[in-house]
Amino acid sequence: MTEAALAQIFSILTEVLKAKGVERSSFAPEDRLYEDGLGLDSLDAATLAAMLDNAFGSDPYNAGEFPQTVGEIISFYTAAKAN
């Protein structure tokens, strides 16, 4: 995965969180997306999916995956790039 693609994923996560009133500018692969992690709910996940799809032309949610961590989102695009 390129640095630009990784930066785009982090930028999208930052935007989703900012809409929730949460300021966060850095992420680690092990950061959990839901509940006690970043605190995303189902509406946030739908927004995240739409934004990822707009940026990359696909997203893990519509591919039948339900990522639990930032790293799983990164892995989805890393694997997609390899195929």
C-alpha positions in Angstrom: 0.0 0.0 0.0 1.3 3.4 -0.9 1.8 6.1 1.6 -0.7 8.2 -0.2 -3.4 5.5 0.1 -2.6 5.0 3.7 -2.9 8.8 4.3 -6.2 8.8 2.5 -7.6 6.0 4.8 -6.4 8.0 7.9 -7.9 11.2 6.5 -11.3 9.5 6.0 -11.2 8.1 9.5 -10.4 11.5 10.8 -13.4 13.0 8.9 -15.7 10.3 10.2 -14.6 10.9 13.8 -14.7 14.7 13.4 -18.4 14.4 12.4 -18.9 12.7 15.8 -17.1 15.5 17.6 -14.0 13.5 18.2 -10.6 15.0 17.3 -8.0 12.4 16.4 -5.2 12.7 13.9 -3.2 9.5 14.3 -4.1 5.8 14.0 -2.4 2.5 14.6 -3.4 -0.8 12.9 -4.5 -2.3 16.2 -7.0 0.5 16.9 -10.4 -1.0 17.2 -13.1 0.7 15.2 -16.1 0.2 17.4 -17.2 0.4 21.1 -14.2 0.9 23.3 -11.9 1.7 20.4 -12.7 4.6 18.1 -16.4 4.4 19.0 -17.9 4.1 15.6 -21.6 3.0 15.4 -23.6 1.6 12.5 -24.2 5.0 10.9 -20.5 5.8 11.2 -19.7 2.5 9.5 -22.0 3.3 6.7 -20.4 6.7 6.2 -17.0 5.2 6.4 -18.0 2.6 3.8 -19.3 5.3 1.4 -16.2 7.5 1.8 -13.8 4.5 1.3 -15.8 3.5 -1.8 -15.7 7.0 -3.2 -11.9 7.2 -2.6 -10.9 3.7 -3.7 -13.8 2.4 -5.8 -14.5 -0.4 -3.3 -14.9 -0.9 0.4 -14.6 -3.9 2.7 -18.2 -3.6 3.9 -19.7 -4.0 0.4 -17.3 -6.9 -0.2 -18.9 -8.8 2.7 -16.3 -8.0 5.3 -16.9 -6.2 8.6 -13.5 -4.9 9.7 -12.9 -4.6 13.4 -9.6 -2.7 13.3 -7.9 0.0 11.3 -5.4 -2.7 10.3 -8.2 -4.8 8.7 -9.2 -1.9 6.5 -5.6 -1.5 5.5 -5.3 -5.2 4.8 -8.4 -5.1 2.6 -6.8 -2.6 0.3 -3.4 -4.2 0.4 -4.9 -7.5 -0.6 -7.0 -5.9 -3.3 -3.9 -4.2 -4.7 -2.1 -7.6 -4.8 -5.0 -9.1 -6.9 
